[in-house]
Amino acid sequence: MTTIDLQNHDSMIFSANEQRWELYRNSEGRLILRKLEADNSTQETPIQVAACFPWSHPQQFVSLRDDKGHELLLLESLQELTGGPRQLLEEELALRNFLPRVLEIQNISDQMEFFHWEVQTTAGPRSFLTRRHERPRQLSDGQMLIKDICNDIYVVSRSEEMDPKSLRLLWVYLD
């Protein structure tokens, strides 16, 4: 597990697992993790950020991985970071974990082997197809996940948070 014990907001240096690290974006926009060695040498690695299970807590257990998927560092919680490193990691997670929330279901129509959805989301209006045999996945907190034919995922609010028309369309789809 990781213990964060040093933060320098200007240079985005932090310590974890008794090692000093620097986090920054290069000129191409890639997130780079630089390992600062005791002998003043450095090792730079382009990284990908992944939220580990449970996904319901995206600020906990954040894995920093190289391009081959090998984990370089596991952060127990982003709450332990402040300033630059935390902001960079939160931005990267937001880009990787973009899950539009369905605010309103305007229409669900039957099209042969698919259902055609027209919805209003937190990212604006969306239209997508789901396979007839694939149903939304119910989450323990009452929300649902819908996966379209392109494997994009949408979050549907709990039923008590939906307007009557959206709820009626959703229940017809679920039956």
N, C-alpha and C positions, 0 to 999 in steps of 0.2 A: 504494500500500500504506500501511498505517497504522503509526504508531509511537506507542506509549503512553509518555508521559514524565512524567505528573503524576497523582497520585491523592490525593483527599481523602475519606477513608472516611465522614466525617459528612455532608457535603453531596453526596456522590456526583458530584463534579466530576472530570473527567479531560480529558486533551488528546490529540487525534488529528489528524493531518494539519495540524499547526501551528494548530489551532483549539481553543478551550476549549468543553467540552460539559458539561451536567448531565443526569443521567438520574434520573427519579423516576416514581412512580405517582400519578395524580391521584385525586380522591375517588371516581371511578367505577371505579377499578382499571385504567384505561388506562395504558400505558407512554408517557411523554412525554420527548422529547429536546429540551432547551433549548440553543440555540446562544448562547454568551456572546460578544458582540462587543467589540472593543477600546474602543469609546466607551461601554461599560457598557449598551448596549441589548441586548435579548434577542429571540430568535425561538423560539417553542415549536411543536412539531409532534408530534401523536400518531403513534406508530410501531408497526410490526409488525416482528418479528425473524424472519429466515429463515436457516437453515443452508444454505450454498451447497455445491455438489458439491465433493468427494466426501462423501456423507452418512455414510460410515463414519468420518469425523472431524468430529463435530458441534461441536467446540470451535474449529475452524479455519474461517476465511473466513465470518464472520457478518455478514450484511447488515442494516442498519437502514433501513427503508423507510417512506415516508409511506403514507397510506391508498389512494393511487392506484398504489402499487407502485414509485414512483420512489426509487431508492437515495440516501440522504442520507449514509451513512457505511458503509464496509466495514472491518471489523476483521479483521486477519490471524489473530489468535488470542486467545481469551478468557484464555489462560494469562498474557498480559501484564497483565491487569487483576486486581486483588484487591479484596476488600471489597465494598461496596455495588453498584457498577456491574456487577461480574461476577456477583454473586448475582442481581440483577434479570434480567440477560440469560439466565442459566442457567435461572431459573424460567420465563421466557417461552418459551425453547426447549423445555423439558420439556412445557409445555402444548400447544405447537404440534406437537411431534414425538412424540406419545404413540404408542409402538409396543409393544403388549403382546407379551411373549415367551411362546410356547407351551411350557409345562413338561411337559405330559402330554396325549396324545391319548386320549380315553376312547372315542370312537366316531366313525366316518365312515359315514353311511348314504346310499344311493342314493335320490334322490327325483326321478324323472322327469328334468328337464333340469338338476338341481342335485345337489350333494353337501351333506349336512347334517353339520356338524362339531360335536362336543361336546368341548371342551378345557378344560384347567386352564391359566391364564395367570398372569403376574406381577400381573395386575389382578383375579384371581379367576376363577371359572368363566365360560365364555363359550360361546355357541351361535351359529353363523352358517352362512350358505349360500354356496357358491361355484358358479360356472357349470361345467357339465360339461366344456366345452371349454377352460377356463382352468386351466393347470397352475401350480404354484409356480415362482417365479423363483429359480434357483440363484445364490447369491453366490459370489464367488471364495474366501471363507473357509470354505465348506462349509455355511453357513446357507442357509435358504430364506425367501422372502417369499411370503405367501399374501394375495391380495386377495379380499375377500368381495364380495357383490353390492351392498353399500352403499359400496364403495370404501375400506373400512377395511382396514388392513394389519396382518398378524400376522407376527412373526419366529419361525421354527422353528429350534431349535438344530441343530448339526451332529449327524449320525447317531450318532457315538460318545458323545454326551452324553444320548441318549434311552434310555428304558427299553425292554425288548424288545417289550412290547405296543404301545406308541406307534410304534415303528419298523416293526413288522409292519403296522399299520393304514396308516401313511404309504406304505409300499412298495406295498401293494395299490392305494391311490389313484393312485400315480404310474404303475403299469403300464397 
